[in-house]
Amino acid sequence: MTESPENDWHLQEWATLLGKRQADLVNDLGFAKNQAHRIWHGKQPYRRDIVNLVAGWLNLQPYELLMRPEEAMRLRRLEETAMAIAADRSRPFTPAPPLTR
């Protein structure tokens, strides 16, 4: 039996940033200790239900677990900025001139 490769999610980084510990997977989410260990250390194969549960526990989007926190936070700021620009109606919209070759 071959061992599955380690998952590339960034659970420990997110958990540390948000003040969570491996023990909290057991206490808050009800995982068995050995399963919490496998999840924490990326040994548990991806399963949608686990990724969604852990993401919700950390108040993240599931895809953010696959990103380092600083990358995900940059995307969040970019999205917030884009939404603010799109919502700004104080200036009239002027389309850019067409590109010419």
C-alpha positions in Angstrom: 0.0 0.0 0.0 1.5 3.4 -1.0 1.2 6.3 1.2 -0.7 9.3 -0.1 1.3 12.5 -0.7 1.0 15.2 1.8 -1.8 17.7 1.0 -0.8 21.2 0.1 -3.2 23.1 2.2 -2.1 25.7 4.7 -4.2 24.7 7.6 -1.5 25.1 10.3 -0.6 28.6 9.0 -4.3 29.7 9.0 -5.0 28.1 12.4 -1.9 29.8 14.0 -3.0 33.1 12.5 -6.5 32.7 13.9 -5.4 31.4 17.3 -6.5 27.8 16.8 -4.7 24.6 17.8 -4.8 21.0 16.7 -6.6 20.1 19.9 -9.4 22.5 18.7 -10.1 20.1 15.8 -11.0 17.6 18.4 -12.8 19.9 20.8 -14.6 22.2 18.4 -15.3 19.8 15.4 -15.4 16.5 17.2 -12.6 14.7 15.2 -10.9 11.8 16.8 -7.4 12.6 18.0 -5.8 10.4 15.3 -7.9 11.9 12.5 -7.2 15.5 13.8 -3.5 14.6 13.7 -3.8 13.5 10.1 -5.8 16.5 9.1 -3.5 18.9 10.9 -0.3 17.5 9.3 -1.8 17.1 5.8 -1.8 13.3 5.9 -5.6 13.0 5.4 -6.6 12.9 1.7 -8.8 15.7 0.6 -12.5 15.2 1.1 -15.0 17.9 0.3 -16.8 17.6 3.6 -13.6 17.9 5.7 -12.3 20.9 3.6 -15.7 22.6 3.9 -16.0 21.9 7.6 -12.5 23.1 8.4 -12.9 26.2 6.2 -16.2 27.1 8.0 -14.5 26.6 11.4 -11.8 29.1 10.4 -14.3 31.4 8.7 -12.6 31.0 5.3 -13.6 30.0 1.8 -12.5 26.5 1.1 -10.1 27.5 -1.6 -8.4 29.8 0.8 -7.1 26.8 2.7 -5.0 26.0 -0.4 -3.4 29.4 -0.2 -1.0 31.0 2.2 -2.9 33.4 4.4 -1.0 36.4 3.0 -1.9 35.5 -0.6 -5.6 35.0 0.4 -5.7 38.3 2.2 -4.2 40.1 -0.8 -7.0 38.6 -2.9 -9.6 39.7 -0.4 -8.2 43.2 -0.4 -8.2 43.2 -4.2 -11.8 42.1 -4.3 -12.9 44.7 -1.7 -11.1 47.4 -3.7 -12.7 46.3 -7.0 -16.1 46.3 -5.4 -15.6 49.8 -3.9 -14.5 51.1 -7.3 -17.5 49.4 -9.0 -19.8 50.9 -6.4 -18.4 54.5 -6.7 -21.0 56.5 -8.6 -19.5 59.9 -7.7 -17.6 60.0 -11.1 -19.2 59.3 -14.4 -18.0 56.2 -16.2 -15.9 57.0 -19.3 -15.0 53.9 -21.3 -11.4 53.5 -22.4 -10.7 54.3 -26.0 -10.5 51.2 -28.3 -7.0 49.7 -28.7 -5.4 50.3 -32.1 -2.6 48.5 -33.7 
